[in-house]
Amino acid sequence: MEPIIVIIGLLLLVVAFLGCFVPMLPGPVFAYAALLLRHFCSESVPSNSIILLIAMGGVLLAVLVLDYLIPGWVTLKAGGSKYGARGALIGMIAGILLTPVGMLLGMFLGALIGELMYNNSVGRAFTIACYSFAGFLLTVGVKFIYCIIAAAFFIFNSITPSA
């Protein structure tokens, strides 16, 4: 049974890493699912596993919230208006209904339209929309780091016998 759990967990981790780059897949959620699988379905569970699950669950919630807030925050820090930040968020949410490309394009266009509504020039609005896209790339990095940490815990707990 143990090898099957490890294989399923590794498959979940592969999907998790894909989810870091594909906006429609919640990558960190799949990484956390691998940790849950390891904890609840494994014959040998490390004694500190529940503390790890609670900590990684809290970090997961933070990552999920930051995934939606960082692009708007970066837009504001780049000198954008609340219109641009809200436009980026609305565009990203609206883009979810389309493809992953629609989500990226929706965020960019939302920030651009928001800044144009705020009476910025096209060049300035475009620059701010680019910063919004950079914020999205930052969230990809945050999700990727979370998945690396979850994968490290999963692999370490899978190859190290528990005491």
Buried (B, 14 or more C-beta within 10 A) or exposed (E): EEEEBBEBBBEBBEBBBEBBEBBEBBBBBBBBBBBBBBBEBBEEBBEEBEEBBEEBEEBBEEBBEBBEBBBBBBBBEBEBBEBBBBBBBBBBBBBEEEEBEBBBBBBBBBBBBBBBBBEBEEEBBBBBBBBBBBBBEBBBEBBBBBBBBBBEBBBEBBEEEEE
